[in-house]
């Protein structure tokens, strides 16, 4: 399998599309992780908070590990870049994680006044 379709997709994107697109990808992941942490802070119960923080940690680890190994800062492992790397099971797992975050977000308390 060609390296562009496997774990080194970030380096291929950086080479083909440049700094701006690479920066947009990193900013998108930061926004996703920030939203997941916000969902964890506003969750209705502790279990929802733990699940949301765990999902934020998964996305953060996968992003940092994949980009770090593409830049040569971290050892090469088989960690895919979420929603970008080629692979069906990783994509399915990421979509399930997003579905869990959306479910936790929809079930939070609708408080008018927060004390």
GURODREN-997092 format. One record per residue: residue number from 1; residue in three letters; x, y, z of N, C-alpha, C in turn. Coordinates in Angstrom, 2 decimals, padded with zeros to 5 digits. Layout:
// residues N
<node NUM,"ALA",<X,Y,Z>,<X,Y,Z>,<X,Y,Z>>
...
// end
This chain:
// residues 115
<node 1,"UNK",<000.85,-001.18,000.00>,<000.00,000.00,000.00>,<000.90,001.24,000.00>>
<node 2,"UNK",<000.48,002.22,-000.70>,<001.28,003.44,-000.85>,<001.25,004.26,000.43>>
<node 3,"UNK",<002.38,004.87,000.81>,<002.41,005.64,002.07>,<001.44,006.82,002.11>>
<node 4,"UNK",<001.08,007.35,000.93>,<000.17,008.49,000.94>,<-001.22,008.10,001.42>>
<node 5,"UNK",<-001.59,006.84,001.26>,<-002.93,006.42,001.68>,<-002.92,005.78,003.06>>
<node 6,"UNK",<-001.78,005.73,003.71>,<-001.72,005.10,005.03>,<-001.47,006.15,006.10>>
<node 7,"UNK",<-000.51,005.91,006.95>,<-000.34,006.73,008.15>,<000.39,008.05,007.91>>
<node 8,"UNK",<001.02,008.22,006.77>,<001.78,009.45,006.53>,<001.00,010.41,005.63>>
<node 9,"UNK",<-000.30,010.46,005.81>,<-001.14,011.31,004.98>,<-000.91,012.78,005.27>>
<node 10,"UNK",<-000.56,013.12,006.51>,<-000.35,014.53,006.84>,<000.86,015.10,006.12>>
<node 11,"UNK",<001.91,014.31,005.99>,<003.08,014.80,005.26>,<002.77,014.94,003.77>>
<node 12,"UNK",<001.94,014.04,003.24>,<001.56,014.16,001.84>,<000.68,015.39,001.61>>
<node 13,"UNK",<-000.22,015.66,002.54>,<-001.07,016.86,002.44>,<-000.21,018.11,002.55>>
<node 14,"UNK",<000.73,018.11,003.47>,<001.62,019.26,003.62>,<002.47,019.51,002.38>>
<node 15,"UNK",<002.90,018.42,001.74>,<003.73,018.57,000.55>,<002.90,019.03,-000.65>>
<node 16,"UNK",<001.72,018.45,-000.81>,<000.93,018.75,-002.00>,<000.15,020.06,-001.88>>
<node 17,"UNK",<-000.37,020.36,-000.70>,<-001.28,021.50,-000.56>,<-000.70,022.67,000.21>>
<node 18,"UNK",<000.39,022.45,000.94>,<001.07,023.56,001.56>,<000.72,023.82,003.01>>
<node 19,"UNK",<001.29,024.92,003.49>,<001.20,025.30,004.90>,<-000.22,025.69,005.30>>
<node 20,"UNK",<-000.94,026.38,004.43>,<-002.27,026.88,004.79>,<-003.23,025.72,005.04>>
<node 21,"UNK",<-003.25,024.74,004.16>,<-004.16,023.60,004.33>,<-003.74,022.77,005.54>>
<node 22,"UNK",<-002.44,022.59,005.75>,<-001.97,021.87,006.94>,<-002.39,022.59,008.22>>
<node 23,"UNK",<-002.29,023.91,008.21>,<-002.71,024.69,009.37>,<-004.21,024.60,009.59>>
<node 24,"UNK",<-004.98,024.59,008.51>,<-006.44,024.46,008.64>,<-006.80,023.11,009.23>>
<node 25,"UNK",<-006.09,022.06,008.86>,<-006.36,020.73,009.43>,<-006.07,020.74,010.92>>
<node 26,"UNK",<-004.96,021.31,011.33>,<-004.61,021.35,012.76>,<-005.62,022.20,013.52>>
<node 27,"UNK",<-006.02,023.34,012.97>,<-007.01,024.20,013.64>,<-008.35,023.48,013.77>>
<node 28,"UNK",<-008.73,022.72,012.75>,<-009.98,021.95,012.81>,<-009.94,020.92,013.93>>
<node 29,"UNK",<-008.80,020.24,014.09>,<-008.68,019.29,015.19>,<-008.72,019.98,016.55>>
<node 30,"UNK",<-008.09,021.13,016.65>,<-008.11,021.87,017.92>,<-009.54,022.29,018.26>>
<node 31,"UNK",<-010.30,022.74,017.27>,<-011.70,023.11,017.50>,<-012.50,021.89,017.91>>
<node 32,"UNK",<-012.28,020.74,017.27>,<-013.00,019.51,017.63>,<-012.70,019.10,019.07>>
<node 33,"UNK",<-011.44,019.16,019.46>,<-011.07,018.77,020.82>,<-011.62,019.77,021.83>>
<node 34,"UNK",<-011.59,021.05,021.49>,<-012.15,022.08,022.38>,<-013.65,021.89,022.57>>
<node 35,"UNK",<-014.36,021.59,021.49>,<-015.81,021.34,021.60>,<-016.09,020.10,022.43>>
<node 36,"UNK",<-015.27,019.06,022.30>,<-015.46,017.86,023.11>,<-015.25,018.15,024.59>>
<node 37,"UNK",<-014.27,018.97,024.91>,<-014.04,019.35,026.31>,<-015.19,020.21,026.82>>
<node 38,"UNK",<-015.72,021.10,025.98>,<-016.88,021.90,026.37>,<-018.10,021.00,026.63>>
<node 39,"UNK",<-018.30,020.00,025.81>,<-019.39,019.04,026.04>,<-019.18,018.32,027.35>>
<node 40,"UNK",<-017.93,017.98,027.67>,<-017.64,017.31,028.94>,<-017.95,018.22,030.12>>
<node 41,"UNK",<-017.65,019.51,029.98>,<-017.91,020.44,031.09>,<-019.40,020.68,031.30>>
<node 42,"UNK",<-020.19,020.61,030.24>,<-021.62,020.90,030.35>,<-022.48,019.65,030.35>>
<node 43,"UNK",<-021.88,018.49,030.54>,<-022.65,017.24,030.52>,<-023.54,017.16,031.75>>
<node 44,"UNK",<-024.59,016.37,031.60>,<-025.59,016.24,032.66>,<-025.07,015.45,033.86>>
<node 45,"UNK",<-024.28,014.43,033.61>,<-023.79,013.57,034.69>,<-022.30,013.30,034.50>>
<node 46,"UNK",<-021.73,012.63,035.49>,<-020.30,012.35,035.47>,<-019.91,011.37,034.37>>
<node 47,"UNK",<-020.76,010.38,034.11>,<-020.44,009.39,033.08>,<-020.30,010.08,031.71>>
<node 48,"UNK",<-021.21,010.99,031.41>,<-021.12,011.73,030.15>,<-019.85,012.56,030.08>>
<node 49,"UNK",<-019.48,013.16,031.20>,<-018.24,013.94,031.24>,<-017.02,013.05,031.01>>
<node 50,"UNK",<-017.01,011.89,031.64>,<-015.88,010.97,031.47>,<-015.77,010.47,030.04>>
<node 51,"UNK",<-016.91,010.16,029.43>,<-016.90,009.68,028.05>,<-016.41,010.79,027.11>>
<node 52,"UNK",<-016.91,012.01,027.31>,<-016.51,013.12,026.44>,<-015.03,013.45,026.59>>
<node 53,"UNK",<-014.52,013.43,027.81>,<-013.09,013.69,028.02>,<-012.26,012.57,027.41>>
<node 54,"UNK",<-012.72,011.34,027.52>,<-012.02,010.22,026.90>,<-011.95,010.34,025.40>>
<node 55,"UNK",<-013.06,010.74,024.79>,<-013.08,010.92,023.34>,<-012.18,012.09,022.94>>
<node 56,"UNK",<-012.19,013.17,023.71>,<-011.28,014.29,023.43>,<-009.82,013.82,023.55>>
<node 57,"UNK",<-009.55,012.99,024.53>,<-008.19,012.45,024.68>,<-007.79,011.56,023.53>>
<node 58,"UNK",<-008.72,010.75,023.04>,<-008.44,009.89,021.88>,<-008.09,010.74,020.67>>
<node 59,"UNK",<-008.92,011.75,020.38>,<-008.66,012.60,019.22>,<-007.36,013.36,019.38>>
<node 60,"UNK",<-007.09,013.86,020.59>,<-005.86,014.61,020.84>,<-004.63,013.71,020.67>>
<node 61,"UNK",<-004.68,012.52,021.23>,<-003.55,011.61,021.12>,<-003.31,011.20,019.67>>
<node 62,"UNK",<-004.38,010.86,018.96>,<-004.21,010.44,017.57>,<-003.67,011.57,016.70>>
<node 63,"UNK",<-004.16,012.78,016.93>,<-003.68,013.92,016.16>,<-002.21,014.18,016.45>>
<node 64,"UNK",<-001.85,014.29,017.73>,<-000.47,014.60,018.09>,<000.49,013.49,017.68>>
<node 65,"UNK",<000.09,012.24,017.86>,<000.96,011.13,017.51>,<001.18,011.05,016.00>>
<node 66,"UNK",<000.12,011.18,015.22>,<000.27,011.06,013.78>,<001.06,012.23,013.19>>
<node 67,"UNK",<000.75,013.44,013.61>,<001.47,014.60,013.08>,<002.92,014.59,013.58>>
<node 68,"UNK",<003.13,014.18,014.83>,<004.48,014.09,015.37>,<005.32,013.05,014.66>>
<node 69,"UNK",<004.73,011.92,014.31>,<005.53,010.90,013.60>,<005.74,011.29,012.15>>
<node 70,"UNK",<004.82,012.06,011.57>,<005.03,012.55,010.20>,<006.15,013.58,010.15>>
<node 71,"UNK",<006.31,014.36,011.22>,<007.38,015.36,011.27>,<008.69,014.78,011.78>>
<node 72,"UNK",<008.68,013.53,012.25>,<009.90,012.91,012.73>,<010.19,013.17,014.19>>
<node 73,"UNK",<009.23,013.72,014.93>,<009.45,014.02,016.34>,<009.11,012.85,017.25>>
<node 74,"UNK",<008.23,011.96,016.80>,<007.79,010.82,017.60>,<008.07,009.53,016.83>>
<node 75,"UNK",<008.13,008.40,017.52>,<008.39,007.15,016.82>,<007.21,006.76,015.90>>
<node 76,"UNK",<007.53,006.02,014.87>,<006.52,005.63,013.90>,<005.68,004.50,014.48>>
<node 77,"UNK",<004.39,004.77,014.59>,<003.42,003.78,015.07>,<002.30,003.68,014.04>>
<node 78,"UNK",<001.32,002.86,014.30>,<000.22,002.68,013.38>,<-000.99,003.51,013.72>>
<node 79,"UNK",<-000.80,004.68,014.30>,<-001.93,005.51,014.71>,<-002.40,006.34,013.52>>
<node 80,"UNK",<-003.67,006.22,013.14>,<-004.15,006.99,011.98>,<-004.54,008.41,012.38>>
<node 81,"UNK",<-004.57,009.30,011.38>,<-005.05,010.66,011.57>,<-006.57,010.62,011.44>>
<node 82,"UNK",<-007.31,011.02,012.49>,<-008.78,010.87,012.46>,<-009.41,011.59,011.27>>
<node 83,"UNK",<-010.31,010.88,010.61>,<-011.10,011.35,009.47>,<-010.28,011.64,008.22>>
<node 84,"UNK",<-008.98,011.42,008.24>,<-008.15,011.72,007.07>,<-007.45,010.46,006.57>>
<node 85,"UNK",<-006.90,009.64,007.48>,<-006.16,008.46,007.06>,<-007.08,007.42,006.45>>
<node 86,"UNK",<-006.50,006.62,005.58>,<-007.24,005.57,004.91>,<-007.48,004.42,005.89>>
<node 87,"UNK",<-008.70,003.97,005.98>,<-009.02,002.84,006.85>,<-010.47,002.87,007.27>>
<node 88,"UNK",<-011.15,001.76,007.10>,<-012.58,001.71,007.40>,<-012.89,001.62,008.88>>
<node 89,"UNK",<-012.13,000.81,009.62>,<-012.45,000.64,011.04>,<-012.13,001.91,011.84>>
<node 90,"UNK",<-011.07,002.60,011.48>,<-010.75,003.85,012.16>,<-011.81,004.90,011.88>>
<node 91,"UNK",<-012.26,005.01,010.65>,<-013.29,005.98,010.30>,<-014.60,005.66,011.02>>
<node 92,"UNK",<-014.95,004.39,011.06>,<-016.18,003.98,011.74>,<-016.10,004.29,013.24>>
<node 93,"UNK",<-014.96,004.03,013.85>,<-014.77,004.33,015.27>,<-014.85,005.83,015.53>>
<node 94,"UNK",<-014.26,006.64,014.66>,<-014.33,008.09,014.83>,<-015.76,008.60,014.69>>
<node 95,"UNK",<-016.52,008.04,013.76>,<-017.92,008.45,013.62>,<-018.75,008.04,014.84>>
<node 96,"UNK",<-018.45,006.88,015.41>,<-019.14,006.46,016.64>,<-018.81,007.41,017.78>>
<node 97,"UNK",<-017.55,007.83,017.87>,<-017.15,008.79,018.91>,<-017.87,010.13,018.74>>
<node 98,"UNK",<-017.99,010.60,017.51>,<-018.71,011.84,017.26>,<-020.19,011.67,017.61>>
<node 99,"UNK",<-020.76,010.51,017.30>,<-022.14,010.24,017.67>,<-022.34,010.25,019.18>>
<node 100,"UNK",<-021.40,009.68,019.91>,<-021.47,009.73,021.38>,<-021.40,011.16,021.89>>
<node 101,"UNK",<-020.51,011.96,021.32>,<-020.42,013.37,021.73>,<-021.72,014.12,021.44>>
<node 102,"UNK",<-022.32,013.87,020.29>,<-023.58,014.53,019.96>,<-024.70,014.09,020.90>>
<node 103,"UNK",<-024.70,012.82,021.28>,<-025.71,012.31,022.21>,<-025.53,012.95,023.59>>
<node 104,"UNK",<-024.31,013.03,024.07>,<-024.05,013.66,025.37>,<-024.44,015.13,025.31>>
<node 105,"UNK",<-024.12,015.79,024.20>,<-024.45,017.21,024.06>,<-025.95,017.45,024.02>>
<node 106,"UNK",<-026.70,016.56,023.40>,<-028.14,016.76,023.31>,<-028.87,016.48,024.61>>
<node 107,"UNK",<-028.27,015.73,025.50>,<-028.91,015.36,026.76>,<-028.49,016.21,027.95>>
<node 108,"UNK",<-027.76,017.29,027.72>,<-027.34,018.12,028.84>,<-028.50,018.96,029.35>>
<node 109,"UNK",<-028.34,019.46,030.56>,<-029.39,020.24,031.19>,<-029.53,021.58,030.50>>
<node 110,"UNK",<-030.76,021.96,030.26>,<-031.03,023.25,029.64>,<-031.33,024.26,030.73>>
<node 111,"UNK",<-030.31,024.77,031.38>,<-030.48,025.73,032.47>,<-030.46,027.16,031.93>>
<node 112,"UNK",<-031.36,027.98,032.41>,<-031.40,029.38,031.99>,<-030.35,030.17,032.75>>
<node 113,"UNK",<-030.30,029.96,034.05>,<-029.32,030.66,034.88>,<-028.30,029.66,035.40>>
<node 114,"UNK",<-027.04,029.95,035.20>,<-025.97,029.08,035.70>,<-025.30,029.80,036.85>>
<node 115,"UNK",<-025.26,029.14,037.99>,<-024.67,029.75,039.18>,<-023.27,029.26,039.41>>
// end
